């Protein structure tokens, strides 16, 4: 899969864009998908978010239960910021088709083979870098 890093700041805050702002641009497939929440293993960092919905996301992370894109979107509506987190979307039981990551409030990653999503990310955000 290919990975893009988003380094844009949120328009309303001095915080870097995180997966909450990327999820809506993924379309209907993301709404139908089942999502799993995790820490960011490659940095050995546990899940960490702020806001009212953070507790719910932490519980999902610990339980390894998946939720629909609709439910994830609702929870995201009660989250202030995702600082460390990985959100993987599945159509079935196989491998994820997209992974969204928040990396230490420094950048957000979108990993997928879906060229349409990669193009939308590049068109939507100003500071996007391709990970080699």
C-alpha positions in Angstrom: 0.0 0.0 0.0 1.1 3.6 -0.6 1.3 6.1 2.2 0.7 9.9 2.2 1.5 12.2 5.2 -0.8 15.2 5.8 1.0 18.1 7.6 -1.8 20.7 7.3 -3.2 22.5 10.4 -6.9 22.3 11.1 -8.5 25.6 10.1 -10.1 26.2 13.5 -7.2 25.0 15.7 -3.4 25.1 15.9 -3.6 21.2 15.7 -2.5 19.1 12.8 -5.2 17.4 10.7 -6.0 13.9 12.2 -8.1 10.9 11.0 -11.3 12.6 12.1 -11.0 15.0 9.2 -10.0 12.4 6.7 -12.7 9.8 7.4 -15.5 11.8 5.7 -13.6 12.1 2.4 -13.3 8.3 2.1 -16.9 7.9 0.9 -19.6 5.2 1.1 -17.1 2.4 1.3 -15.8 3.8 4.6 -19.3 4.0 6.0 -20.0 0.4 5.2 -16.5 -0.8 6.4 -15.8 -2.2 9.8 -13.1 -0.2 11.6 -10.5 -1.4 14.2 -8.8 1.1 16.5 -5.2 0.6 17.7 -2.1 2.3 18.9 0.7 3.0 16.5 2.8 -0.2 16.7 5.7 1.0 14.5 6.4 3.8 17.0 5.4 1.6 20.0 2.9 4.2 21.1 -0.5 3.4 22.7 -3.7 5.0 21.5 -4.2 8.5 22.8 -6.9 11.0 22.1 -8.7 13.8 23.9 -12.3 14.8 24.3 -15.5 13.0 25.4 -15.3 10.3 22.8 -11.7 9.4 23.6 -12.7 6.9 26.3 -14.9 5.0 23.9 -12.1 4.8 21.3 -9.7 3.6 24.0 -12.2 0.9 25.0 -12.5 -0.2 21.3 -8.7 -0.3 21.1 -8.4 -2.6 24.2 -11.3 -4.9 23.2 -10.1 -5.2 19.6 -13.8 -5.0 18.6 -14.6 -3.4 15.2 -17.3 -0.8 14.6 -19.0 0.5 11.5 -17.9 3.7 9.8 -21.2 5.2 11.0 -20.4 4.5 14.6 -16.7 5.6 14.2 -17.9 8.9 12.7 -20.3 9.5 15.6 -17.5 8.8 18.1 -15.2 11.1 16.2 -17.8 13.9 16.6 -17.1 13.8 20.3 -13.3 13.7 20.1 -11.2 16.8 20.3 -8.0 15.4 18.9 -6.4 12.1 18.1 -2.8 12.3 19.1 -1.7 8.7 18.5 -3.9 6.2 16.8 -4.4 3.8 14.0 -7.8 3.2 12.3 -8.0 0.3 9.9 -11.0 -0.3 7.6 -12.0 -3.8 6.5 -14.6 -4.9 4.0 -14.4 -8.4 5.4 -12.0 -10.4 7.5 -9.0 -10.0 5.2 -6.5 -7.2 5.2 -7.5 -3.5 5.6 -8.1 -1.5 2.5 -7.2 1.8 4.1 -5.4 2.8 7.3 -5.5 6.2 8.9 -2.9 7.2 11.5 -2.4 10.1 13.8 1.3 10.4 14.6 2.1 12.4 17.8 0.0 15.4 16.7 2.7 16.0 14.1 1.1 14.5 11.0 -1.7 12.2 9.8 -1.1 9.3 7.5 -3.4 7.7 4.9 -2.2 4.3 3.7 -4.1 2.6 0.8 -3.9 1.3 -2.7 -7.0 3.2 -3.7 -5.7 5.8 -6.2 -9.0 7.8 -5.9 -8.5 8.3 -2.2 -4.8 9.2 -2.6 -5.9 11.8 -5.3 -8.6 13.2 -3.0 -6.1 13.6 -0.2 -3.7 15.5 -2.5 -6.5 17.7 -3.8 -8.0 18.5 -0.3 -4.9 19.2 1.7 -2.1 21.6 0.9 0.9 20.0 2.7 0.9 16.4 1.6 4.0 14.3 1.3 4.5 10.8 -0.2 6.3 8.3 2.0 9.0 6.5 0.0 
